[in-house]
Amino acid sequence: MSYFVYILASGKHGTLYIGVCNDMRARLELHRTGKGSKFVKKYGVMRLVYMEEYATALEAIQREKQMKEWRRDWKIRRIEENNPDWRDLSHLL
């Protein structure tokens, strides 16, 4: 089983949300139907712009905590290194 750390955005340079899960498709569906997170629902943070895959839940949770402590510009730089146009990556799932 794989575990994922992901970043959702409301748009390019918009509001960001970092999460962790073991089923990206199911988690995105929860977010997009308003059942995944009150924050995501309130701010319309639905675009999957970044994700990393891990072999264990512990690794993914540790990475999520690390990324949540990053400054905003570091998060943006990480997104733009891999997805400069901030495209929705959900089609890759």
C-alpha positions as CSV (number, residue, x, y, z in Angstrom):
1,M,0.0,0.0,0.0
2,S,1.2,3.5,-0.8
3,Y,0.7,6.7,1.2
4,F,0.6,10.2,-0.2
5,V,1.3,13.7,1.0
6,Y,-0.4,16.2,-1.2
7,I,-1.0,19.9,-1.7
8,L,-4.3,21.3,-2.9
9,A,-4.7,24.9,-4.1
10,S,-7.6,27.1,-4.8
11,G,-5.7,28.4,-7.8
12,K,-2.2,29.6,-8.8
13,H,-0.6,31.2,-5.8
14,G,-3.9,30.8,-4.0
15,T,-4.9,29.2,-0.7
16,L,-2.9,25.9,0.1
17,Y,-3.9,22.8,2.0
18,I,-1.5,20.0,2.8
19,G,-2.8,16.5,3.6
20,V,-1.9,12.8,3.9
21,C,-3.9,9.8,2.8
22,N,-3.6,6.2,1.5
23,D,-6.1,6.6,-1.4
24,M,-5.7,9.8,-3.4
25,R,-8.8,9.3,-5.6
26,A,-11.1,8.6,-2.7
27,R,-9.6,11.5,-0.7
28,L,-10.0,14.0,-3.6
29,E,-13.6,12.8,-4.0
30,L,-14.2,13.6,-0.3
31,H,-12.7,17.0,-0.7
32,R,-14.6,17.8,-3.8
33,T,-18.0,16.8,-2.3
34,G,-17.3,18.9,0.8
35,K,-16.8,16.0,3.1
36,G,-13.0,15.9,3.3
37,S,-12.1,19.0,5.3
38,K,-14.0,22.1,6.6
39,F,-11.0,24.2,5.5
40,V,-11.0,22.9,2.0
41,K,-14.8,23.4,1.7
42,K,-14.7,26.9,3.1
43,Y,-11.8,28.2,0.9
44,G,-12.5,26.1,-2.3
45,V,-9.1,24.4,-2.2
46,M,-9.8,21.6,-4.7
47,R,-7.0,21.6,-7.3
48,L,-4.4,18.8,-6.7
49,V,-1.1,20.6,-7.5
50,Y,1.5,18.4,-5.8
51,M,1.9,14.9,-4.4
52,E,4.6,12.6,-3.0
53,E,4.3,8.9,-2.5
54,Y,5.6,6.9,0.5
55,A,5.8,3.2,1.4
56,T,4.7,3.7,5.0
57,A,2.1,5.8,6.8
58,L,4.8,6.9,9.3
59,E,7.0,8.3,6.5
60,A,4.1,10.2,5.0
61,I,2.9,11.6,8.3
62,Q,6.4,12.8,9.1
63,R,6.7,14.5,5.7
64,E,3.3,16.1,6.0
65,K,4.2,17.6,9.4
66,Q,7.5,18.8,8.0
67,M,5.8,20.5,5.0
68,K,3.2,22.1,7.2
69,E,6.0,23.9,9.0
70,W,7.5,25.3,5.8
71,R,7.2,28.9,4.9
72,R,4.6,29.6,2.2
73,D,7.3,30.6,-0.4
74,W,9.0,27.2,0.2
75,K,5.7,25.4,-0.6
76,I,5.2,27.5,-3.7
77,R,8.7,26.7,-4.9
78,R,8.2,23.0,-4.3
79,I,5.0,23.1,-6.4
80,E,6.5,25.1,-9.2
81,E,9.6,22.9,-9.5
82,N,7.2,20.0,-10.5
83,N,4.1,21.8,-11.8
84,P,5.0,25.4,-12.9
85,D,1.5,26.0,-14.4
86,W,-0.3,24.7,-11.3
87,R,-2.3,22.3,-13.4
88,D,-4.7,20.0,-11.6
89,L,-2.9,16.6,-11.4
90,S,-5.9,14.5,-10.5
91,H,-6.0,13.1,-14.1
92,L,-2.7,11.3,-13.3
93,L,-4.4,9.2,-10.6
